[in-house]
Amino acid sequence: MSTRKKKTLSRRGFIKTLAAGAAIPAIVPSSALGAGGAVAPSNRIAMGFIGTGGRMNALFGGFLPQKDVQAIAVADPRDKARLAAAKKTKVDPKSSYRDFRELVARDDIDAVAIASPDYWHVPLSIAAIKSGKDVYCEKPLSNTISEGRLLVDTVKRYGAVFQHGTQLHSMRTVHQACQLVRNGRIGELKRIVIGSPPGKRAGLPRSEAVPADIDYDLWQGPAPLRPYNSVVVNKTGWYFISDYSQSGWIAGYGVHDLDIAQWAIGMGRTGPVEIEGRGVFPADGLYDTVMAYELEFTYPNGVKLLMTDTSRNRHGVTFLGSEGKVYTRYTIETEPKSLARAEFSPGDTLLEKSPGHQRNFVDCVKSRQEPVTSAEIAHRATSTALLGGIAVKLGRKLRWNPETERFIDDPQADSLLTCAMRPPWRL
């Protein structure tokens, strides 16, 4: 473990207390010392969990069973969600916070997992990193392309370990599919087709009083002030409101499949050079992000990627080659079928394997290696999704420079690379 992490762990004082002969139980359980398959406190990763809704409950299933992970604190401005998480993680009730700043200020926490709404991902991640913590953050990485780049730069500057929650990247079937494509097992790649869920429509918002069990001002944070709505706050309606999710479901869901596609074609650290799209938006009602959509991305290597909602294409990623095809999303399907079981030799391009997304993160916190979906890879996959959102808003072809991360001769499109934050929040 790095010096940085050793210092953090030593602050818990377990070994120091023993050495100093301080008052301790007469009999120390063997599990506290790492016997019987347990992990000694000095080797455990102390974690805090921020944003404790439905997605965090799924992350608990990946983190809490790990013997070398210890839940220390939870934070959420919604009391019900936070208290339920505190009970599930068995953290001390005094370590259950409405305000995330109290959690990240603690020096006995090594890493945090973040599963907040999209517009909070970068502010929360940067706050945690600047306080000396590693970060596992749910997708999409950012709400705008400019703040995503700022996060990547912050990760580098502070030497943090960062894992993006595009967990399909750690699945064996997806790994096999991408390795087949990368090694030309389906011949020359002709096209990639992605189907991803459409956005949603909702009726007109109703007037609701802010409940006493939420700090609603903190929940809104850097987003523009809006009247309270329980569907938005507690049932993920924020996914379909541009104040909270700039590109809606294109980024909120589609980033998974774009990450897979870019990994397979070796474009995981760059992006497309042309984007063209059109979409259908709600005419009225609570939601305002795109519903049905069709996008085409062209990459520097000439590969074209068609992305539509699932009314037009199957949910997942299909790679079409001159000698076969591969489909993946959790599963893998190939033509010819034998490709699904194809083996690779040391002379092939061998993509990094993961023992599991959360496990990979924990391992990297200890080793200080880069996780499978690092900040740069996360930023590029998310940027592609956000570019799609900008293209459907403008309804015309866009040319993009993935090196400078600016549009080519297009000030109007460039103006959508960032958005204002509500004071006093800033990055």
Summary of the structure (lengths in Angstrom):
residues: 427
radius of gyration: 22.5
end to end distance: 30.0
largest distance: 73.3
contacts: 1436
relative contact order: 0.15
helix: 38%
strand: 18%
